[in-house]
Amino acid sequence: MTGAATLRFSKMHGAGNDFVVLDLRGGRPAPTPALARALGDRHAGVGFDQLLTIEDPGQAGAVARYRIWNADGSAAQQCGNGARCVAAWLQRDGAAAGDAFVLEAPPGPVTVQALGAGRYALALGRPRFEPADLPFLADAAQASYRLDVDGEAVGFGIASMGNPHAVLEVPDVATAEVGRLGPGLQARAEFPEGVNVGFAQVLAPDRIRLRVYERGAGETLACGSGACAAVAVLARRGRVGRHVFVELPGGTLEITWPGDDSPVTMAGPTAFVFEGDFLLEQNE
Ligand SMILES: N[C@H](CCC[C@H](N)C(=O)O)C(=O)O
């Protein structure tokens, strides 16, 4: 279409968690929630779990800054799978020279190590467990909490990776009622800014299965910050060790959390799917 205003984008995914990536460096305006919803619409738009913007860094030493919008237009503070895709995008672009560099994310710096073959290891910062960190309205930090969902008492742990996570341990992820308990917990007033809900099945001290009902996107094929949060909650309970393979429906992520005061490192894949031009006028 000649003359129409268009928005160049890259379509990517990390273990099946899919993204549209926009290069907004040079001061191009941030997307509105309405544009994020239009771009994310899986029928009338491009479709994504999250929209990632690449922007000029504010911090010295960072190659670029990234921000995150969910498919419902809400802003998110972290996206582990998305951060790996931003790293891959910047390496392909040539902006990130070498295999080790730093990205600026809403919660703080993220250090990147390219592992080759599209795989990246990222240190996403320390998990936090105080209710105020999520926010979660509770009196004091506990190893686990219980809330009522449809008359059922649901037990869970909490962790923030910059974004909020509730983690339930279940006997079998295949039979977990993700589609009912996920939205049910998200609807509780105790999570005033919503929450990502992880359903974890411990297979071994170094291996779990995980499904995540994400804030602003629903159940996704993978959730990087959710994998970090699940390992952090389960490691503090002694249910898993400090190096855990997390099997999600879309792929496996490798999580390492050496100690409570250490950042969590997540390693996993990235993939470029296609590039495109979104026609703005007729689709906003
Ligand atoms: N839905 C999340 C953002 C995306 C997280 C996930 N896709 C990841 O890989 O960490 C939130 O609202 O906090």
PDBQT file of the ligand as one rigid body, heavy atoms in Angstrom, charges set to zero:
ROOT
HETATM    1  N1  LIG A 301       2.685 -11.501  31.568  1.00  0.00    +0.000 N 
HETATM    2  C1  LIG A 301       3.867 -10.995  32.295  1.00  0.00    +0.000 C 
HETATM    3  C2  LIG A 301       4.888 -10.395  31.311  1.00  0.00    +0.000 C 
HETATM    4  C3  LIG A 301       5.536 -11.455  30.393  1.00  0.00    +0.000 C 
HETATM    5  C4  LIG A 301       6.267 -12.509  31.163  1.00  0.00    +0.000 C 
HETATM    6  C5  LIG A 301       6.682 -13.765  30.380  1.00  0.00    +0.000 C 
HETATM    7  N2  LIG A 301       6.251 -13.837  29.009  1.00  0.00    +0.000 N 
HETATM    8  C6  LIG A 301       8.177 -14.051  30.533  1.00  0.00    +0.000 C 
HETATM    9  O1  LIG A 301       8.781 -14.667  29.634  1.00  0.00    +0.000 OA
HETATM   10  O2  LIG A 301       8.733 -13.695  31.613  1.00  0.00    +0.000 OA
HETATM   11  C7  LIG A 301       3.415  -9.910  33.297  1.00  0.00    +0.000 C 
HETATM   12  O3  LIG A 301       2.377  -9.272  33.051  1.00  0.00    +0.000 OA
HETATM   13  O4  LIG A 301       4.120  -9.718  34.306  1.00  0.00    +0.000 OA
ENDROOT
TORSDOF 0
